[in-house]
């Protein structure tokens, strides 16, 4: 079964509000088996638009990634983020085989 990923690009306008969101999202992420692969850090943006922060979160399956997003627990956390940040988020299914192109 292919893994699922959240790929997020974020601009944080209110760091304190964003900290509240981060604290609140820990439980739903744990519940759905999320693992951070990228959480901020240095980056280059050689093409297209960007935001100040990038996040990639891996889930055990695409279904788990969708279920986490749709869960009441995550939606409660997400409401904390709305007034303090702007986000572009995609939920994507990973490749079953790294050799597949």
C-alpha positions as protocol buffer text, in pm:
chain_id: "A"
residue {
  index: 1
  type: UNK
  ca { x: 0 y: 0 z: 0 }
}
residue {
  index: 2
  type: UNK
  ca { x: 136 y: 340 z: -98 }
}
residue {
  index: 3
  type: UNK
  ca { x: 209 y: 593 z: 173 }
}
residue {
  index: 4
  type: UNK
  ca { x: 35 y: 927 z: 187 }
}
residue {
  index: 5
  type: UNK
  ca { x: 197 y: 1269 z: 223 }
}
residue {
  index: 6
  type: UNK
  ca { x: 98 y: 1618 z: 319 }
}
residue {
  index: 7
  type: UNK
  ca { x: 306 y: 1878 z: 140 }
}
residue {
  index: 8
  type: UNK
  ca { x: 256 y: 2218 z: 292 }
}
residue {
  index: 9
  type: UNK
  ca { x: 393 y: 2564 z: 225 }
}
residue {
  index: 10
  type: UNK
  ca { x: 325 y: 2810 z: 504 }
}
residue {
  index: 11
  type: UNK
  ca { x: 364 y: 3178 z: 587 }
}
residue {
  index: 12
  type: UNK
  ca { x: 335 y: 3239 z: 961 }
}
residue {
  index: 13
  type: UNK
  ca { x: 203 y: 3585 z: 1054 }
}
residue {
  index: 14
  type: UNK
  ca { x: 145 y: 3516 z: 1426 }
}
residue {
  index: 15
  type: UNK
  ca { x: 412 y: 3286 z: 1575 }
}
residue {
  index: 16
  type: UNK
  ca { x: 228 y: 3250 z: 1909 }
}
residue {
  index: 17
  type: UNK
  ca { x: -94 y: 3143 z: 1738 }
}
residue {
  index: 18
  type: UNK
  ca { x: 104 y: 2900 z: 1522 }
}
residue {
  index: 19
  type: UNK
  ca { x: 263 y: 2749 z: 1835 }
}
residue {
  index: 20
  type: UNK
  ca { x: -88 y: 2679 z: 1967 }
}
residue {
  index: 21
  type: UNK
  ca { x: -170 y: 2502 z: 1639 }
}
residue {
  index: 22
  type: UNK
  ca { x: 149 y: 2294 z: 1657 }
}
residue {
  index: 23
  type: UNK
  ca { x: 66 y: 2187 z: 2014 }
}
residue {
  index: 24
  type: UNK
  ca { x: -290 y: 2094 z: 1912 }
}
residue {
  index: 25
  type: UNK
  ca { x: -196 y: 1898 z: 1600 }
}
residue {
  index: 26
  type: UNK
  ca { x: 35 y: 1658 z: 1787 }
}
residue {
  index: 27
  type: UNK
  ca { x: -246 y: 1426 z: 1903 }
}
residue {
  index: 28
  type: UNK
  ca { x: -417 y: 1378 z: 1564 }
}
residue {
  index: 29
  type: UNK
  ca { x: -80 y: 1335 z: 1391 }
}
residue {
  index: 30
  type: UNK
  ca { x: 13 y: 1067 z: 1644 }
}
residue {
  index: 31
  type: UNK
  ca { x: -329 y: 900 z: 1604 }
}
residue {
  index: 32
  type: UNK
  ca { x: -290 y: 871 z: 1227 }
}
residue {
  index: 33
  type: UNK
  ca { x: 78 y: 769 z: 1226 }
}
residue {
  index: 34
  type: UNK
  ca { x: 222 y: 1093 z: 1087 }
}
residue {
  index: 35
  type: UNK
  ca { x: 598 y: 1139 z: 1064 }
}
residue {
  index: 36
  type: UNK
  ca { x: 763 y: 1469 z: 973 }
}
residue {
  index: 37
  type: UNK
  ca { x: 1015 y: 1439 z: 689 }
}
residue {
  index: 38
  type: UNK
  ca { x: 1056 y: 1815 z: 643 }
}
residue {
  index: 39
  type: UNK
  ca { x: 970 y: 2077 z: 903 }
}
residue {
  index: 40
  type: UNK
  ca { x: 1105 y: 2418 z: 808 }
}
residue {
  index: 41
  type: UNK
  ca { x: 1474 y: 2426 z: 731 }
}
residue {
  index: 42
  type: UNK
  ca { x: 1681 y: 2580 z: 456 }
}
residue {
  index: 43
  type: UNK
  ca { x: 1549 y: 2574 z: 103 }
}
residue {
  index: 44
  type: UNK
  ca { x: 1602 y: 2712 z: -246 }
}
residue {
  index: 45
  type: UNK
  ca { x: 1312 y: 2810 z: -469 }
}
residue {
  index: 46
  type: UNK
  ca { x: 1456 y: 2800 z: -821 }
}
residue {
  index: 47
  type: UNK
  ca { x: 1118 y: 2813 z: -993 }
}
residue {
  index: 48
  type: UNK
  ca { x: 761 y: 2920 z: -916 }
}
residue {
  index: 49
  type: UNK
  ca { x: 622 y: 3081 z: -605 }
}
residue {
  index: 50
  type: UNK
  ca { x: 707 y: 2996 z: -247 }
}
residue {
  index: 51
  type: UNK
  ca { x: 621 y: 3060 z: 115 }
}
residue {
  index: 52
  type: UNK
  ca { x: 857 y: 3103 z: 407 }
}
residue {
  index: 53
  type: UNK
  ca { x: 815 y: 2754 z: 557 }
}
residue {
  index: 54
  type: UNK
  ca { x: 789 y: 2408 z: 399 }
}
residue {
  index: 55
  type: UNK
  ca { x: 656 y: 2091 z: 560 }
}
residue {
  index: 56
  type: UNK
  ca { x: 635 y: 1731 z: 436 }
}
residue {
  index: 57
  type: UNK
  ca { x: 452 y: 1481 z: 655 }
}
residue {
  index: 58
  type: UNK
  ca { x: 445 y: 1108 z: 579 }
}
residue {
  index: 59
  type: UNK
  ca { x: 151 y: 887 z: 672 }
}
residue {
  index: 60
  type: UNK
  ca { x: 137 y: 505 z: 660 }
}
residue {
  index: 61
  type: UNK
  ca { x: -118 y: 527 z: 375 }
}
residue {
  index: 62
  type: UNK
  ca { x: -298 y: 776 z: 154 }
}
residue {
  index: 63
  type: UNK
  ca { x: -619 y: 688 z: 340 }
}
residue {
  index: 64
  type: UNK
  ca { x: -455 y: 775 z: 676 }
}
residue {
  index: 65
  type: UNK
  ca { x: -343 y: 1111 z: 532 }
}
residue {
  index: 66
  type: UNK
  ca { x: -697 y: 1190 z: 419 }
}
residue {
  index: 67
  type: UNK
  ca { x: -853 y: 1060 z: 741 }
}
residue {
  index: 68
  type: UNK
  ca { x: -623 y: 1278 z: 950 }
}
residue {
  index: 69
  type: UNK
  ca { x: -718 y: 1590 z: 754 }
}
residue {
  index: 70
  type: UNK
  ca { x: -1089 y: 1510 z: 784 }
}
residue {
  index: 71
  type: UNK
  ca { x: -1077 y: 1414 z: 1152 }
}
residue {
  index: 72
  type: UNK
  ca { x: -1253 y: 1638 z: 1404 }
}
residue {
  index: 73
  type: UNK
  ca { x: -930 y: 1644 z: 1609 }
}
residue {
  index: 74
  type: UNK
  ca { x: -724 y: 1786 z: 1323 }
}
residue {
  index: 75
  type: UNK
  ca { x: -996 y: 2029 z: 1215 }
}
residue {
  index: 76
  type: UNK
  ca { x: -1005 y: 2167 z: 1571 }
}
residue {
  index: 77
  type: UNK
  ca { x: -628 y: 2219 z: 1552 }
}
residue {
  index: 78
  type: UNK
  ca { x: -649 y: 2373 z: 1204 }
}
residue {
  index: 79
  type: UNK
  ca { x: -891 y: 2639 z: 1327 }
}
residue {
  index: 80
  type: UNK
  ca { x: -613 y: 2763 z: 1558 }
}
residue {
  index: 81
  type: UNK
  ca { x: -389 y: 2815 z: 1255 }
}
residue {
  index: 82
  type: UNK
  ca { x: -635 y: 3009 z: 1038 }
}
residue {
  index: 83
  type: UNK
  ca { x: -591 y: 3355 z: 1188 }
}
residue {
  index: 84
  type: UNK
  ca { x: -213 y: 3331 z: 1227 }
}
residue {
  index: 85
  type: UNK
  ca { x: -93 y: 3178 z: 901 }
}
residue {
  index: 86
  type: UNK
  ca { x: -155 y: 3117 z: 532 }
}
residue {
  index: 87
  type: UNK
  ca { x: -104 y: 2768 z: 393 }
}
residue {
  index: 88
  type: UNK
  ca { x: -102 y: 2583 z: 63 }
}
residue {
  index: 89
  type: UNK
  ca { x: -150 y: 2212 z: 131 }
}
residue {
  index: 90
  type: UNK
  ca { x: -164 y: 1910 z: -97 }
}
residue {
  index: 91
  type: UNK
  ca { x: -238 y: 1556 z: 14 }
}
residue {
  index: 92
  type: UNK
  ca { x: -76 y: 1315 z: -227 }
}
residue {
  index: 93
  type: UNK
  ca { x: -37 y: 940 z: -267 }
}
residue {
  index: 94
  type: UNK
  ca { x: 322 y: 815 z: -280 }
}
residue {
  index: 95
  type: UNK
  ca { x: 467 y: 575 z: -535 }
}
residue {
  index: 96
  type: UNK
  ca { x: 433 y: 207 z: -459 }
}
residue {
  index: 97
  type: UNK
  ca { x: 777 y: 153 z: -610 }
}
residue {
  index: 98
  type: UNK
  ca { x: 1057 y: 412 z: -618 }
}
residue {
  index: 99
  type: UNK
  ca { x: 1147 y: 288 z: -967 }
}
residue {
  index: 100
  type: UNK
  ca { x: 801 y: 379 z: -1105 }
}
residue {
  index: 101
  type: UNK
  ca { x: 804 y: 689 z: -1321 }
}
